[in-house]
Amino acid sequence: LNGFKLSVNKWTEMRKEIENTGALDDLFSQRILNDQIMLLERTFLLPQGLPGRHNYRHALFSPAKFDSYSGAAFPGIGDLLHGVDKLSQEEKTARFKEVRKHLSDLMIVFRQAASWLSDDSEI
């Protein structure tokens, strides 16, 4: 996650520089920044969907699975850990295997997002 944080900080500084120089008055510069943000957001979509909820694909935010009135941050982790204390030891082992796989998917997503925001040599 440090690489992602570094990339976000550098991108934010670059955006502030552009704002300070007045370059955002140029529609082309605005379009470039908007496209970067839009395409960054797409890196957080999981092609296979969330574990057990394949119709929801966003890795960072989605409606909560067990509370239809709220949203959830890192919904896949929350879904997988929900009720884990009531599982048998064999089921817990299988569930934590799913958690490790989902964490791996999240790390890949953050790596891709960091790469999108910066030169790969900076990550």
trRosetta pair geometry for C-beta under 8 A, 3 or more apart (Angstrom, degrees):
i j d omega theta_ij theta_ji phi_ij phi_ji
1 4 5.3 -53 -156 38 50 114
1 5 6.1 52 147 -22 76 103
1 110 5.9 -44 -101 170 65 156
2 5 5.6 -53 -146 37 34 112
2 6 6.2 36 155 -20 66 106
3 6 5.7 -53 -147 37 29 112
3 7 6.3 30 155 -18 63 108
3 110 7.7 119 73 138 96 97
3 111 6.9 33 83 -117 138 64
3 114 4.4 57 128 -168 96 164
3 123 4.2 50 -159 -160 125 82
4 7 5.7 -56 -148 37 30 111
4 8 6.3 31 154 -19 66 106
4 110 4.6 -66 -57 -178 145 98
4 111 7.5 -91 -60 -77 99 30
4 113 5.8 38 -127 87 109 107
4 114 4.2 -105 -90 -68 58 107
4 117 8.0 90 -147 31 58 135
5 8 5.8 -54 -147 36 30 111
5 9 6.4 30 155 -18 64 106
6 9 5.8 -56 -149 36 29 111
6 10 6.4 25 155 -16 65 107
6 114 7.4 47 61 -145 85 115
6 118 7.5 -23 112 -24 89 163
6 122 7.0 -156 126 149 123 100
6 123 7.5 161 73 -117 123 51
7 10 5.9 -56 -146 38 30 109
7 11 6.2 28 156 -18 65 108
7 113 7.5 158 88 123 144 73
7 114 4.2 160 0 -148 150 71
7 115 7.8 -64 -106 -32 159 19
7 117 3.9 112 161 84 112 122
7 118 4.2 -125 -125 -10 97 121
7 122 7.0 124 -90 106 82 118
7 123 6.6 1 -58 -94 118 88
8 11 5.8 -57 -145 39 29 110
8 12 6.2 32 155 -21 65 108
8 114 7.9 -69 -30 -107 76 72
8 117 6.4 -16 -74 169 46 172
9 12 5.7 -55 -146 36 29 112
9 13 6.5 29 155 -18 63 105
10 13 5.8 -53 -149 36 32 111
10 14 6.4 34 152 -20 64 105
10 117 7.2 131 71 142 99 107
10 118 5.8 60 73 -93 140 120
10 122 7.1 -20 -8 158 170 153
11 14 5.6 -53 -150 36 33 114
11 15 6.4 35 151 -20 65 104
11 36 7.6 -170 -157 150 127 139
11 117 4.5 -74 -50 -167 138 112
11 118 7.0 -114 -53 -60 95 84
12 15 5.6 -52 -148 35 32 112
12 16 6.4 34 152 -20 64 104
13 16 5.6 -51 -147 35 33 112
13 17 6.5 37 152 -22 64 102
14 17 5.7 -51 -152 32 32 114
14 18 6.6 32 150 -18 64 104
15 18 5.7 -54 -151 35 34 112
15 19 6.4 35 150 -19 66 105
15 33 6.4 99 -119 -131 101 128
16 19 5.5 -53 -148 37 34 113
16 20 6.2 32 154 -20 67 107
17 20 5.8 -57 -146 37 29 110
17 21 6.4 21 158 -14 64 109
18 21 6.1 -61 -147 39 28 105
18 23 4.6 -80 -163 62 79 121
18 24 5.9 95 137 -49 97 88
18 29 6.3 -179 -171 178 126 129
18 33 7.2 -175 93 -66 160 132
19 22 7.9 39 174 -67 31 25
19 23 7.7 -77 -64 47 19 80
19 24 5.5 7 -105 -11 59 133
22 25 5.3 -6 172 -2 81 118
23 26 5.6 -39 -176 22 60 114
23 29 4.7 177 148 -125 94 172
24 29 5.7 -121 -101 105 40 121
24 30 5.7 84 -159 -76 73 85
24 33 7.5 -20 -112 9 98 149
25 29 8.0 37 51 49 41 128
26 29 4.3 75 78 7 104 108
26 30 6.9 -175 93 -9 54 84
27 30 5.4 -53 -149 37 38 116
27 31 6.2 42 153 -24 68 104
28 31 5.6 -52 -150 32 32 114
28 32 6.6 35 151 -22 63 102
29 32 5.7 -49 -150 30 34 113
29 33 6.6 28 155 -12 65 104
30 33 6.1 -61 -153 40 31 106
30 34 6.1 28 154 -17 67 111
31 34 5.7 -57 -143 41 30 111
31 35 6.1 31 158 -20 65 108
32 35 5.9 -57 -148 36 26 110
32 36 6.5 28 153 -20 62 105
33 36 5.6 -53 -149 33 33 113
33 37 6.5 30 155 -16 65 104
34 37 5.8 -55 -150 37 32 109
34 38 6.2 31 154 -18 66 109
35 38 5.7 -55 -143 39 31 111
35 39 6.0 22 161 -12 67 110
36 39 6.1 -61 -142 43 25 103
36 40 6.1 32 155 -25 63 108
36 116 7.7 149 -160 152 79 100
36 117 7.6 90 180 -109 114 65
37 40 5.6 -53 -146 33 29 115
37 41 6.6 34 154 -23 62 102
38 41 5.8 -53 -157 29 30 113
38 42 7.0 32 147 -21 61 103
39 42 5.4 -45 -153 28 41 117
39 43 7.3 52 149 -29 62 91
39 116 6.6 -163 119 -164 100 134
40 43 5.9 -45 -164 16 40 113
40 44 7.9 33 146 -14 61 98
40 113 6.0 71 -160 -144 84 88
40 116 5.5 165 -102 112 73 141
40 117 6.6 47 -107 -66 123 93
41 44 6.2 -58 -170 28 43 110
41 45 7.9 49 139 -29 65 96
42 45 5.6 -40 -164 10 52 117
43 109 6.2 139 147 -164 84 76
43 112 4.7 -170 -160 114 120 111
43 113 4.5 164 101 -79 143 75
43 116 5.6 -132 -47 -20 149 149
44 58 5.8 29 125 -153 103 73
44 59 4.9 -129 -174 38 77 99
44 60 5.3 -32 -168 -4 138 108
44 109 5.8 79 -117 179 50 127
44 113 6.8 32 -59 -73 82 128
45 57 4.6 27 -160 134 84 115
45 58 6.0 -39 -99 -91 64 54
45 59 7.2 -158 -96 -12 12 88
46 49 5.9 174 93 -65 105 5
46 50 6.6 117 52 -65 141 47
46 57 5.2 -156 53 -164 68 71
46 58 7.6 -176 8 -87 84 4
46 59 5.3 107 -38 -66 104 96
46 76 7.8 59 -14 -56 160 144
46 105 6.2 37 -121 166 121 132
46 109 7.1 -60 -79 -75 81 133
47 57 7.3 36 -89 -146 12 121
48 54 6.7 -71 163 -127 57 94
49 53 6.1 -135 158 104 114 55
49 54 3.4 133 54 -145 157 46
49 55 6.3 43 -132 2 143 18
49 56 6.0 97 -160 66 95 46
49 57 5.0 -73 -105 -89 60 70
50 53 4.4 1 73 65 108 97
50 54 7.3 -146 49 -81 56 28
50 56 4.9 -11 9 87 120 99
50 57 7.0 -150 -24 -100 75 23
50 59 7.6 159 -88 -104 85 49
50 62 6.5 -107 -38 24 147 162
50 75 5.8 -38 -124 99 152 107
50 76 4.5 -152 -149 -84 93 91
50 79 6.6 93 156 21 123 153
51 76 5.2 96 14 -152 95 98
51 79 6.3 178 75 92 94 126
51 80 5.7 33 76 -68 146 107
51 98 5.7 106 -146 175 151 117
51 101 8.0 114 -84 85 127 108
51 102 5.5 -67 -31 -78 128 129
52 65 7.6 40 101 -126 118 153
52 79 6.1 -158 56 152 125 136
52 80 7.9 160 5 -78 124 71
53 56 4.6 2 132 32 115 108
53 62 7.6 154 111 133 143 155
53 65 6.3 -135 -51 -98 143 115
53 75 7.8 -54 54 132 144 124
53 79 6.8 -126 -3 -116 120 167
54 57 8.0 24 -178 -75 45 78
56 62 4.4 78 -177 -152 133 149
56 63 7.2 -125 -104 38 143 82
56 75 7.0 -51 131 96 141 151
58 61 5.5 -30 124 63 132 62
58 62 5.2 159 62 -63 100 94
58 75 7.8 67 88 21 81 125
59 74 7.5 -3 157 -120 68 56
59 76 6.7 -33 -143 -2 65 125
59 105 7.2 -154 -117 126 129 103
59 106 5.9 160 -180 -108 130 78
59 109 5.1 47 34 137 169 179
60 73 6.4 -23 175 -152 69 70
60 74 6.5 -24 -138 -68 45 53
61 71 5.9 8 -168 172 94 123
61 72 7.1 161 -145 79 51 48
61 73 6.1 -23 -92 -104 73 55
61 75 7.0 82 -159 -25 18 110
62 71 6.9 174 97 -155 21 83
62 72 6.2 -20 66 55 66 92
62 75 4.3 -62 47 -6 103 161
63 68 6.7 16 171 -142 123 54
63 70 7.6 129 -157 92 64 37
63 71 5.9 -73 -107 -109 39 61
63 72 7.1 43 143 9 19 92
63 75 7.8 57 71 -115 32 149
64 67 4.2 -1 99 57 139 85
64 68 7.1 -131 72 -75 85 22
64 69 7.9 -21 45 57 118 45
64 70 4.8 22 0 82 132 84
64 71 6.2 157 -30 -163 82 10
64 72 4.2 113 -90 -41 75 110
64 75 6.9 -155 -108 -125 46 105
64 78 7.2 -66 -135 118 85 146
65 72 7.4 -26 -2 -4 71 153
65 75 6.8 124 -24 -175 96 106
65 78 7.4 168 21 106 105 101
65 79 4.7 68 6 -105 149 104
65 82 7.1 -139 74 4 119 160
66 79 7.7 158 -18 -113 98 67
66 82 5.6 165 -21 -150 147 155
67 70 4.8 4 114 34 118 104
72 75 4.0 103 92 -96 120 85
72 78 5.1 -117 -171 43 136 157
72 79 7.9 114 114 -42 166 83
73 78 7.9 105 71 -30 49 130
74 77 4.5 -3 146 27 110 118
74 78 6.3 124 100 -19 77 93
74 106 7.4 20 -132 -114 101 146
75 78 5.5 -59 -145 42 38 112
75 79 5.9 39 158 -23 72 106
76 79 5.8 -53 -145 36 28 111
76 80 6.3 23 159 -15 64 110
76 102 4.7 -163 141 -165 129 138
76 105 7.8 -40 108 73 169 129
76 106 7.5 -163 61 -59 132 112
77 80 6.0 -61 -147 40 27 107
77 81 6.1 12 161 -8 65 114
77 99 6.9 69 -130 -141 70 91
77 102 6.5 -179 -74 115 64 133
77 103 7.4 68 -92 -75 106 81
77 106 7.8 2 -48 -46 110 152
78 81 6.2 -67 -141 44 25 101
78 82 6.3 43 156 -44 63 100
79 82 5.8 -43 -152 8 28 119
80 84 7.5 34 142 -66 60 119
80 95 6.2 152 -177 -176 87 91
80 98 5.6 -161 -134 108 127 111
80 99 4.9 162 132 -84 144 82
80 102 6.2 -164 -27 16 153 154
81 84 5.2 -57 -158 -13 49 129
81 99 7.0 68 -64 -101 82 128
83 86 5.1 -48 -174 35 81 114
83 87 7.0 95 132 -39 81 91
84 87 5.7 -43 -160 10 45 120
84 92 6.2 90 -176 -120 90 86
84 95 5.7 -175 -121 120 101 155
84 96 7.9 85 -151 -60 135 82
87 91 3.8 -127 -175 97 112 118
87 92 4.7 151 95 -59 120 74
87 95 6.1 139 27 -10 177 142
88 91 4.7 90 51 11 76 104
88 92 6.9 -136 94 -8 37 88
89 92 5.6 -52 -146 34 31 115
89 93 6.5 36 154 -23 63 102
90 93 5.8 -50 -153 30 31 113
90 94 6.7 27 151 -14 62 105
91 94 5.7 -55 -150 39 35 111
91 95 6.1 36 151 -22 68 108
92 95 5.5 -55 -143 38 31 112
92 96 6.2 26 160 -15 67 106
93 96 6.2 -57 -145 38 26 104
93 97 6.6 33 151 -24 60 104
94 97 5.6 -52 -155 29 32 116
94 98 6.9 33 148 -17 63 101
95 98 5.6 -53 -158 34 37 112
95 99 6.5 40 144 -22 68 101
96 99 5.0 -41 -144 32 44 118
96 100 6.4 48 154 -21 66 97
97 100 5.9 -49 -151 34 31 111
97 101 6.6 31 150 -17 62 105
98 101 5.7 -55 -149 37 33 112
98 102 6.3 31 154 -17 67 106
99 102 5.8 -57 -147 39 30 108
99 103 6.3 32 153 -20 65 106
100 103 5.7 -51 -145 36 31 113
100 104 6.5 36 152 -22 62 103
101 104 5.6 -53 -154 33 32 115
101 105 6.6 35 148 -20 64 102
102 105 5.4 -48 -151 33 38 115
102 106 6.4 40 150 -20 66 101
103 106 5.5 -50 -149 35 35 114
103 107 6.5 36 152 -20 65 102
104 107 5.8 -52 -149 34 32 111
104 108 6.6 35 151 -19 63 103
105 108 5.7 -54 -153 34 33 113
105 109 6.4 34 150 -21 66 105
106 109 5.5 -52 -149 34 34 113
106 110 6.4 31 154 -16 67 104
107 110 5.8 -52 -146 38 33 109
107 111 6.3 37 152 -22 64 106
108 111 5.6 -55 -149 36 30 113
108 112 6.4 31 153 -19 65 105
109 112 5.7 -55 -149 36 30 111
109 113 6.4 31 152 -19 65 106
110 113 5.5 -51 -144 37 34 112
110 114 6.3 36 154 -20 66 104
111 114 5.8 -52 -148 36 30 111
111 115 6.3 32 152 -19 63 107
111 123 7.4 90 -152 178 74 146
112 115 5.6 -55 -148 37 31 114
112 116 6.3 38 151 -26 64 103
113 116 5.5 -50 -150 29 32 115
113 117 6.6 22 156 -13 64 107
114 117 6.0 -63 -151 40 31 105
114 118 6.4 -30 169 31 67 107
114 123 5.1 108 133 -117 122 120
115 118 7.0 -91 -138 59 22 70
115 120 5.6 17 -135 -94 94 82
115 123 6.2 -33 -80 -46 67 154
118 122 4.6 -86 154 66 131 132
118 123 6.3 150 81 -56 121 86
119 122 4.9 90 67 -5 83 106
120 123 5.8 -48 -157 17 45 115
